[in-house]
Amino acid sequence: MSLITHINQIPLFTTIAEATLWASQYNLTGYHTHTVLGQVGYMGGTSHSLIVDAMQQGVQNIPTTQQVRSTSLSANLSSSGGSSGGY
């Protein structure tokens, strides 16, 4: 996963897919953005306060290995322009 930083112990990612996968652990959907040093990052959940509240309840769902791999692959493709090989 492509982590930019943490804000209040909550990870800020470079892709929406990573943020929403992380949020799914807490039964949250959607995402919102933060800008850190000029870079827009994505945080799971539609608001910061929802995440804080959900984290107090603890993890509800553990993402599968396949979900993590798929999200990581998607993040790598988007950061490399989305193409693979073939010159």
PDB file as gemmi writes it, atoms N, CA and C in Angstrom:
CRYST1    1.000    1.000    1.000  90.00  90.00  90.00 P 1                      
ATOM      1  N   MET A   1       0.841  -1.183   0.000  1.00  0.00           N  
ATOM      2  CA  MET A   1       0.000   0.000   0.000  1.00  0.00           C  
ATOM      3  C   MET A   1       0.880   1.238   0.000  1.00  0.00           C  
ATOM      4  N   SER A   2       0.359   2.302  -0.547  1.00  0.00           N  
ATOM      5  CA  SER A   2       1.108   3.542  -0.666  1.00  0.00           C  
ATOM      6  C   SER A   2       0.634   4.530   0.394  1.00  0.00           C  
ATOM      7  N   LEU A   3       1.322   4.527   1.483  1.00  0.00           N  
ATOM      8  CA  LEU A   3       0.987   5.372   2.621  1.00  0.00           C  
ATOM      9  C   LEU A   3       1.697   6.713   2.502  1.00  0.00           C  
ATOM     10  N   ILE A   4       0.961   7.799   2.645  1.00  0.00           N  
ATOM     11  CA  ILE A   4       1.560   9.130   2.637  1.00  0.00           C  
ATOM     12  C   ILE A   4       1.981   9.493   4.056  1.00  0.00           C  
ATOM     13  N   THR A   5       1.043   9.380   4.981  1.00  0.00           N  
ATOM     14  CA  THR A   5       1.290   9.716   6.379  1.00  0.00           C  
ATOM     15  C   THR A   5       0.115   9.211   7.212  1.00  0.00           C  
ATOM     16  N   HIS A   6       0.138   9.525   8.481  1.00  0.00           N  
ATOM     17  CA  HIS A   6      -0.996   9.285   9.372  1.00  0.00           C  
ATOM     18  C   HIS A   6      -1.465  10.635   9.900  1.00  0.00           C  
ATOM     19  N   ILE A   7      -2.765  10.788  10.027  1.00  0.00           N  
ATOM     20  CA  ILE A   7      -3.349  11.964  10.655  1.00  0.00           C  
ATOM     21  C   ILE A   7      -4.200  11.444  11.804  1.00  0.00           C  
ATOM     22  N   ASN A   8      -3.844  11.810  13.005  1.00  0.00           N  
ATOM     23  CA  ASN A   8      -4.538  11.304  14.201  1.00  0.00           C  
ATOM     24  C   ASN A   8      -4.557   9.780  14.214  1.00  0.00           C  
ATOM     25  N   GLN A   9      -3.459   9.173  13.854  1.00  0.00           N  
ATOM     26  CA  GLN A   9      -3.280   7.722  13.821  1.00  0.00           C  
ATOM     27  C   GLN A   9      -4.123   7.026  12.757  1.00  0.00           C  
ATOM     28  N   ILE A  10      -4.597   7.785  11.786  1.00  0.00           N  
ATOM     29  CA  ILE A  10      -5.389   7.231  10.685  1.00  0.00           C  
ATOM     30  C   ILE A  10      -4.570   7.388   9.410  1.00  0.00           C  
ATOM     31  N   PRO A  11      -4.405   6.307   8.641  1.00  0.00           N  
ATOM     32  CA  PRO A  11      -3.562   6.374   7.451  1.00  0.00           C  
ATOM     33  C   PRO A  11      -4.170   7.182   6.315  1.00  0.00           C  
ATOM     34  N   LEU A  12      -3.281   7.887   5.625  1.00  0.00           N  
ATOM     35  CA  LEU A  12      -3.635   8.659   4.442  1.00  0.00           C  
ATOM     36  C   LEU A  12      -2.916   8.023   3.259  1.00  0.00           C  
ATOM     37  N   PHE A  13      -3.678   7.588   2.250  1.00  0.00           N  
ATOM     38  CA  PHE A  13      -3.144   6.814   1.133  1.00  0.00           C  
ATOM     39  C   PHE A  13      -3.088   7.617  -0.161  1.00  0.00           C  
ATOM     40  N   THR A  14      -2.336   7.095  -1.111  1.00  0.00           N  
ATOM     41  CA  THR A  14      -2.224   7.751  -2.416  1.00  0.00           C  
ATOM     42  C   THR A  14      -3.368   7.382  -3.352  1.00  0.00           C  
ATOM     43  N   THR A  15      -4.129   6.335  -3.040  1.00  0.00           N  
ATOM     44  CA  THR A  15      -5.231   5.934  -3.920  1.00  0.00           C  
ATOM     45  C   THR A  15      -6.537   5.763  -3.148  1.00  0.00           C  
ATOM     46  N   ILE A  16      -7.622   5.958  -3.848  1.00  0.00           N  
ATOM     47  CA  ILE A  16      -8.949   5.759  -3.284  1.00  0.00           C  
ATOM     48  C   ILE A  16      -9.140   4.288  -2.907  1.00  0.00           C  
ATOM     49  N   ALA A  17      -8.677   3.381  -3.757  1.00  0.00           N  
ATOM     50  CA  ALA A  17      -8.851   1.945  -3.505  1.00  0.00           C  
ATOM     51  C   ALA A  17      -8.225   1.531  -2.178  1.00  0.00           C  
ATOM     52  N   GLU A  18      -7.040   2.041  -1.891  1.00  0.00           N  
ATOM     53  CA  GLU A  18      -6.378   1.699  -0.630  1.00  0.00           C  
ATOM     54  C   GLU A  18      -7.161   2.256   0.554  1.00  0.00           C  
ATOM     55  N   ALA A  19      -7.630   3.478   0.415  1.00  0.00           N  
ATOM     56  CA  ALA A  19      -8.372   4.110   1.505  1.00  0.00           C  
ATOM     57  C   ALA A  19      -9.677   3.377   1.794  1.00  0.00           C  
ATOM     58  N   THR A  20     -10.403   3.019   0.746  1.00  0.00           N  
ATOM     59  CA  THR A  20     -11.678   2.340   0.965  1.00  0.00           C  
ATOM     60  C   THR A  20     -11.492   0.913   1.476  1.00  0.00           C  
ATOM     61  N   LEU A  21     -10.427   0.243   1.051  1.00  0.00           N  
ATOM     62  CA  LEU A  21     -10.152  -1.091   1.597  1.00  0.00           C  
ATOM     63  C   LEU A  21      -9.847  -0.980   3.086  1.00  0.00           C  
ATOM     64  N   TRP A  22      -9.029  -0.028   3.453  1.00  0.00           N  
ATOM     65  CA  TRP A  22      -8.705   0.161   4.870  1.00  0.00           C  
ATOM     66  C   TRP A  22      -9.983   0.446   5.668  1.00  0.00           C  
ATOM     67  N   ALA A  23     -10.846   1.308   5.145  1.00  0.00           N  
ATOM     68  CA  ALA A  23     -12.080   1.674   5.841  1.00  0.00           C  
ATOM     69  C   ALA A  23     -13.031   0.498   5.986  1.00  0.00           C  
ATOM     70  N   SER A  24     -12.977  -0.445   5.046  1.00  0.00           N  
ATOM     71  CA  SER A  24     -13.888  -1.593   5.103  1.00  0.00           C  
ATOM     72  C   SER A  24     -13.679  -2.426   6.361  1.00  0.00           C  
ATOM     73  N   GLN A  25     -12.500  -2.342   6.950  1.00  0.00           N  
ATOM     74  CA  GLN A  25     -12.246  -3.058   8.215  1.00  0.00           C  
ATOM     75  C   GLN A  25     -13.196  -2.595   9.312  1.00  0.00           C  
ATOM     76  N   TYR A  26     -13.623  -1.359   9.208  1.00  0.00           N  
ATOM     77  CA  TYR A  26     -14.465  -0.745  10.227  1.00  0.00           C  
ATOM     78  C   TYR A  26     -15.908  -0.566   9.751  1.00  0.00           C  
ATOM     79  N   ASN A  27     -16.275  -1.317   8.717  1.00  0.00           N  
ATOM     80  CA  ASN A  27     -17.620  -1.241   8.126  1.00  0.00           C  
ATOM     81  C   ASN A  27     -17.950   0.149   7.603  1.00  0.00           C  
ATOM     82  N   LEU A  28     -16.946   0.868   7.134  1.00  0.00           N  
ATOM     83  CA  LEU A  28     -17.155   2.185   6.552  1.00  0.00           C  
ATOM     84  C   LEU A  28     -17.018   2.104   5.035  1.00  0.00           C  
ATOM     85  N   THR A  29     -17.698   2.982   4.357  1.00  0.00           N  
ATOM     86  CA  THR A  29     -17.579   3.092   2.903  1.00  0.00           C  
ATOM     87  C   THR A  29     -17.182   4.519   2.562  1.00  0.00           C  
ATOM     88  N   GLY A  30     -16.833   4.729   1.320  1.00  0.00           N  
ATOM     89  CA  GLY A  30     -16.497   6.054   0.847  1.00  0.00           C  
ATOM     90  C   GLY A  30     -15.117   6.505   1.292  1.00  0.00           C  
ATOM     91  N   TYR A  31     -14.833   7.760   1.024  1.00  0.00           N  
ATOM     92  CA  TYR A  31     -13.526   8.332   1.358  1.00  0.00           C  
ATOM     93  C   TYR A  31     -13.653   9.852   1.409  1.00  0.00           C  
ATOM     94  N   HIS A  32     -12.642  10.471   1.945  1.00  0.00           N  
ATOM     95  CA  HIS A  32     -12.510  11.919   1.878  1.00  0.00           C  
ATOM     96  C   HIS A  32     -11.031  12.230   1.677  1.00  0.00           C  
ATOM     97  N   THR A  33     -10.718  13.474   1.412  1.00  0.00           N  
ATOM     98  CA  THR A  33      -9.343  13.832   1.086  1.00  0.00           C  
ATOM     99  C   THR A  33      -8.735  14.778   2.119  1.00  0.00           C  
ATOM    100  N   HIS A  34      -7.419  14.731   2.174  1.00  0.00           N  
ATOM    101  CA  HIS A  34      -6.609  15.674   2.939  1.00  0.00           C  
ATOM    102  C   HIS A  34      -5.442  16.046   2.040  1.00  0.00           C  
ATOM    103  N   THR A  35      -4.944  17.247   2.175  1.00  0.00           N  
ATOM    104  CA  THR A  35      -3.772  17.670   1.433  1.00  0.00           C  
ATOM    105  C   THR A  35      -2.630  17.877   2.416  1.00  0.00           C  
ATOM    106  N   VAL A  36      -1.523  17.174   2.155  1.00  0.00           N  
ATOM    107  CA  VAL A  36      -0.345  17.243   3.015  1.00  0.00           C  
ATOM    108  C   VAL A  36       0.846  17.638   2.147  1.00  0.00           C  
ATOM    109  N   LEU A  37       1.447  18.766   2.473  1.00  0.00           N  
ATOM    110  CA  LEU A  37       2.599  19.273   1.721  1.00  0.00           C  
ATOM    111  C   LEU A  37       2.315  19.317   0.219  1.00  0.00           C  
ATOM    112  N   GLY A  38       1.108  19.740  -0.130  1.00  0.00           N  
ATOM    113  CA  GLY A  38       0.730  19.886  -1.523  1.00  0.00           C  
ATOM    114  C   GLY A  38       0.271  18.621  -2.214  1.00  0.00           C  
ATOM    115  N   GLN A  39       0.310  17.482  -1.525  1.00  0.00           N  
ATOM    116  CA  GLN A  39      -0.122  16.228  -2.129  1.00  0.00           C  
ATOM    117  C   GLN A  39      -1.489  15.832  -1.580  1.00  0.00           C  
ATOM    118  N   VAL A  40      -2.418  15.570  -2.487  1.00  0.00           N  
ATOM    119  CA  VAL A  40      -3.745  15.118  -2.087  1.00  0.00           C  
ATOM    120  C   VAL A  40      -3.657  13.646  -1.722  1.00  0.00           C  
ATOM    121  N   GLY A  41      -4.214  13.314  -0.574  1.00  0.00           N  
ATOM    122  CA  GLY A  41      -4.262  11.930  -0.128  1.00  0.00           C  
ATOM    123  C   GLY A  41      -5.693  11.538   0.183  1.00  0.00           C  
ATOM    124  N   TYR A  42      -5.926  10.241   0.222  1.00  0.00           N  
ATOM    125  CA  TYR A  42      -7.270   9.702   0.419  1.00  0.00           C  
ATOM    126  C   TYR A  42      -7.344   8.944   1.738  1.00  0.00           C  
ATOM    127  N   MET A  43      -8.400   9.228   2.471  1.00  0.00           N  
ATOM    128  CA  MET A  43      -8.633   8.578   3.754  1.00  0.00           C  
ATOM    129  C   MET A  43      -9.997   7.916   3.686  1.00  0.00           C  
ATOM    130  N   GLY A  44     -10.063   6.687   4.154  1.00  0.00           N  
ATOM    131  CA  GLY A  44     -11.312   5.951   4.114  1.00  0.00           C  
ATOM    132  C   GLY A  44     -12.380   6.561   4.996  1.00  0.00           C  
ATOM    133  N   GLY A  45     -13.631   6.319   4.628  1.00  0.00           N  
ATOM    134  CA  GLY A  45     -14.758   6.878   5.362  1.00  0.00           C  
ATOM    135  C   GLY A  45     -15.108   8.251   4.813  1.00  0.00           C  
ATOM    136  N   THR A  46     -16.356   8.610   4.892  1.00  0.00           N  
ATOM    137  CA  THR A  46     -16.792   9.871   4.307  1.00  0.00           C  
ATOM    138  C   THR A  46     -16.435  11.087   5.153  1.00  0.00           C  
ATOM    139  N   SER A  47     -16.049  10.853   6.409  1.00  0.00           N  
ATOM    140  CA  SER A  47     -15.597  11.968   7.240  1.00  0.00           C  
ATOM    141  C   SER A  47     -14.606  11.470   8.286  1.00  0.00           C  
ATOM    142  N   HIS A  48     -13.793  12.380   8.732  1.00  0.00           N  
ATOM    143  CA  HIS A  48     -12.775  12.050   9.725  1.00  0.00           C  
ATOM    144  C   HIS A  48     -13.429  11.601  11.035  1.00  0.00           C  
ATOM    145  N   SER A  49     -14.489  12.268  11.431  1.00  0.00           N  
ATOM    146  CA  SER A  49     -15.143  11.919  12.698  1.00  0.00           C  
ATOM    147  C   SER A  49     -15.752  10.517  12.667  1.00  0.00           C  
ATOM    148  N   LEU A  50     -16.265  10.080  11.506  1.00  0.00           N  
ATOM    149  CA  LEU A  50     -16.798   8.716  11.404  1.00  0.00           C  
ATOM    150  C   LEU A  50     -15.708   7.677  11.623  1.00  0.00           C  
ATOM    151  N   ILE A  51     -14.529   7.945  11.091  1.00  0.00           N  
ATOM    152  CA  ILE A  51     -13.421   7.008  11.258  1.00  0.00           C  
ATOM    153  C   ILE A  51     -13.022   6.912  12.722  1.00  0.00           C  
ATOM    154  N   VAL A  52     -12.894   8.053  13.365  1.00  0.00           N  
ATOM    155  CA  VAL A  52     -12.501   8.068  14.774  1.00  0.00           C  
ATOM    156  C   VAL A  52     -13.490   7.249  15.597  1.00  0.00           C  
ATOM    157  N   ASP A  53     -14.777   7.473  15.377  1.00  0.00           N  
ATOM    158  CA  ASP A  53     -15.807   6.723  16.103  1.00  0.00           C  
ATOM    159  C   ASP A  53     -15.729   5.228  15.803  1.00  0.00           C  
ATOM    160  N   ALA A  54     -15.564   4.876  14.536  1.00  0.00           N  
ATOM    161  CA  ALA A  54     -15.513   3.462  14.138  1.00  0.00           C  
ATOM    162  C   ALA A  54     -14.284   2.770  14.714  1.00  0.00           C  
ATOM    163  N   MET A  55     -13.165   3.463  14.760  1.00  0.00           N  
ATOM    164  CA  MET A  55     -11.948   2.861  15.296  1.00  0.00           C  
ATOM    165  C   MET A  55     -12.096   2.531  16.779  1.00  0.00           C  
ATOM    166  N   GLN A  56     -12.890   3.298  17.493  1.00  0.00           N  
ATOM    167  CA  GLN A  56     -13.122   3.016  18.907  1.00  0.00           C  
ATOM    168  C   GLN A  56     -13.858   1.698  19.091  1.00  0.00           C  
ATOM    169  N   GLN A  57     -14.617   1.295  18.081  1.00  0.00           N  
ATOM    170  CA  GLN A  57     -15.342   0.019  18.133  1.00  0.00           C  
ATOM    171  C   GLN A  57     -14.457  -1.164  17.759  1.00  0.00           C  
ATOM    172  N   GLY A  58     -13.335  -0.875  17.136  1.00  0.00           N  
ATOM    173  CA  GLY A  58     -12.402  -1.926  16.742  1.00  0.00           C  
ATOM    174  C   GLY A  58     -12.686  -2.472  15.352  1.00  0.00           C  
ATOM    175  N   VAL A  59     -11.762  -3.283  14.881  1.00  0.00           N  
ATOM    176  CA  VAL A  59     -11.874  -3.894  13.559  1.00  0.00           C  
ATOM    177  C   VAL A  59     -13.070  -4.836  13.530  1.00  0.00           C  
ATOM    178  N   GLN A  60     -13.869  -4.710  12.481  1.00  0.00           N  
ATOM    179  CA  GLN A  60     -15.055  -5.540  12.303  1.00  0.00           C  
ATOM    180  C   GLN A  60     -14.872  -6.585  11.208  1.00  0.00           C  
ATOM    181  N   ASN A  61     -14.077  -6.267  10.208  1.00  0.00           N  
ATOM    182  CA  ASN A  61     -13.833  -7.147   9.062  1.00  0.00           C  
ATOM    183  C   ASN A  61     -12.347  -7.110   8.739  1.00  0.00           C  
ATOM    184  N   ILE A  62     -11.779  -8.252   8.534  1.00  0.00           N  
ATOM    185  CA  ILE A  62     -10.371  -8.320   8.141  1.00  0.00           C  
ATOM    186  C   ILE A  62     -10.323  -8.563   6.635  1.00  0.00           C  
ATOM    187  N   PRO A  63      -9.688  -7.644   5.877  1.00  0.00           N  
ATOM    188  CA  PRO A  63      -9.591  -7.850   4.425  1.00  0.00           C  
ATOM    189  C   PRO A  63      -8.849  -9.149   4.106  1.00  0.00           C  
ATOM    190  N   THR A  64      -9.289  -9.805   3.059  1.00  0.00           N  
ATOM    191  CA  THR A  64      -8.631 -11.041   2.644  1.00  0.00           C  
ATOM    192  C   THR A  64      -7.301 -10.721   1.965  1.00  0.00           C  
ATOM    193  N   THR A  65      -6.446 -11.702   1.900  1.00  0.00           N  
ATOM    194  CA  THR A  65      -5.170 -11.544   1.206  1.00  0.00           C  
ATOM    195  C   THR A  65      -5.411 -11.134  -0.237  1.00  0.00           C  
ATOM    196  N   GLN A  66      -6.413 -11.711  -0.874  1.00  0.00           N  
ATOM    197  CA  GLN A  66      -6.724 -11.381  -2.265  1.00  0.00           C  
ATOM    198  C   GLN A  66      -7.141  -9.923  -2.402  1.00  0.00           C  
ATOM    199  N   GLN A  67      -7.927  -9.417  -1.474  1.00  0.00           N  
ATOM    200  CA  GLN A  67      -8.333  -8.007  -1.528  1.00  0.00           C  
ATOM    201  C   GLN A  67      -7.122  -7.091  -1.420  1.00  0.00           C  
ATOM    202  N   VAL A  68      -6.217  -7.408  -0.517  1.00  0.00           N  
ATOM    203  CA  VAL A  68      -5.019  -6.590  -0.334  1.00  0.00           C  
ATOM    204  C   VAL A  68      -4.144  -6.646  -1.580  1.00  0.00           C  
ATOM    205  N   ARG A  69      -3.948  -7.844  -2.117  1.00  0.00           N  
ATOM    206  CA  ARG A  69      -3.128  -7.982  -3.329  1.00  0.00           C  
ATOM    207  C   ARG A  69      -3.742  -7.234  -4.499  1.00  0.00           C  
ATOM    208  N   SER A  70      -5.036  -7.364  -4.669  1.00  0.00           N  
ATOM    209  CA  SER A  70      -5.725  -6.699  -5.765  1.00  0.00           C  
ATOM    210  C   SER A  70      -5.617  -5.181  -5.636  1.00  0.00           C  
ATOM    211  N   THR A  71      -5.783  -4.681  -4.426  1.00  0.00           N  
ATOM    212  CA  THR A  71      -5.684  -3.244  -4.188  1.00  0.00           C  
ATOM    213  C   THR A  71      -4.262  -2.757  -4.409  1.00  0.00           C  
ATOM    214  N   SER A  72      -3.287  -3.520  -3.966  1.00  0.00           N  
ATOM    215  CA  SER A  72      -1.883  -3.144  -4.160  1.00  0.00           C  
ATOM    216  C   SER A  72      -1.523  -3.138  -5.632  1.00  0.00           C  
ATOM    217  N   LEU A  73      -2.001  -4.126  -6.375  1.00  0.00           N  
ATOM    218  CA  LEU A  73      -1.745  -4.184  -7.808  1.00  0.00           C  
ATOM    219  C   LEU A  73      -2.366  -2.980  -8.499  1.00  0.00           C  
ATOM    220  N   SER A  74      -3.586  -2.657  -8.129  1.00  0.00           N  
ATOM    221  CA  SER A  74      -4.269  -1.505  -8.699  1.00  0.00           C  
ATOM    222  C   SER A  74      -3.511  -0.214  -8.405  1.00  0.00           C  
ATOM    223  N   ALA A  75      -3.015  -0.076  -7.189  1.00  0.00           N  
ATOM    224  CA  ALA A  75      -2.260   1.123  -6.806  1.00  0.00           C  
ATOM    225  C   ALA A  75      -0.963   1.210  -7.598  1.00  0.00           C  
ATOM    226  N   ASN A  76      -0.282   0.085  -7.792  1.00  0.00           N  
ATOM    227  CA  ASN A  76       0.970   0.086  -8.555  1.00  0.00           C  
ATOM    228  C   ASN A  76       0.729   0.436 -10.015  1.00  0.00           C  
ATOM    229  N   LEU A  77      -0.352  -0.065 -10.590  1.00  0.00           N  
ATOM    230  CA  LEU A  77      -0.651   0.246 -11.977  1.00  0.00           C  
ATOM    231  C   LEU A  77      -1.006   1.717 -12.161  1.00  0.00           C  
ATOM    232  N   SER A  78      -1.752   2.273 -11.216  1.00  0.00           N  
ATOM    233  CA  SER A  78      -2.138   3.675 -11.355  1.00  0.00           C  
ATOM    234  C   SER A  78      -0.941   4.596 -11.171  1.00  0.00           C  
ATOM    235  N   SER A  79       0.022   4.205 -10.343  1.00  0.00           N  
ATOM    236  CA  SER A  79       1.184   5.065 -10.148  1.00  0.00           C  
ATOM    237  C   SER A  79       2.185   4.951 -11.286  1.00  0.00           C  
ATOM    238  N   SER A  80       2.072   3.881 -12.074  1.00  0.00           N  
ATOM    239  CA  SER A  80       2.997   3.716 -13.200  1.00  0.00           C  
ATOM    240  C   SER A  80       2.341   4.067 -14.530  1.00  0.00           C  
ATOM    241  N   GLY A  81       1.184   4.664 -14.468  1.00  0.00           N  
ATOM    242  CA  GLY A  81       0.511   5.077 -15.690  1.00  0.00           C  
ATOM    243  C   GLY A  81      -0.501   4.073 -16.201  1.00  0.00           C  
ATOM    244  N   GLY A  82      -0.642   2.940 -15.534  1.00  0.00           N  
ATOM    245  CA  GLY A  82      -1.674   1.991 -15.869  1.00  0.00           C  
ATOM    246  C   GLY A  82      -1.371   1.046 -17.010  1.00  0.00           C  
ATOM    247  N   SER A  83      -0.196   1.100 -17.584  1.00  0.00           N  
ATOM    248  CA  SER A  83       0.109   0.167 -18.668  1.00  0.00           C  
ATOM    249  C   SER A  83       1.106  -0.849 -18.174  1.00  0.00           C  
ATOM    250  N   SER A  84       1.145  -1.963 -18.875  1.00  0.00           N  
ATOM    251  CA  SER A  84       2.092  -3.002 -18.479  1.00  0.00           C  
ATOM    252  C   SER A  84       2.763  -3.606 -19.702  1.00  0.00           C  
ATOM    253  N   GLY A  85       4.036  -3.351 -19.829  1.00  0.00           N  
ATOM    254  CA  GLY A  85       4.844  -3.990 -20.867  1.00  0.00           C  
ATOM    255  C   GLY A  85       4.444  -3.662 -22.288  1.00  0.00           C  
ATOM    256  N   GLY A  86       4.971  -4.446 -23.238  1.00  0.00           N  
ATOM    257  CA  GLY A  86       4.552  -4.389 -24.618  1.00  0.00           C  
ATOM    258  C   GLY A  86       5.211  -3.362 -25.507  1.00  0.00           C  
ATOM    259  N   TYR A  87       6.504  -3.128 -25.383  1.00  0.00           N  
ATOM    260  CA  TYR A  87       7.151  -2.170 -26.288  1.00  0.00           C  
ATOM    261  C   TYR A  87       7.728  -2.890 -27.469  1.00  0.00           C  
TER     262      TYR A  87                                                      
END                                                                             
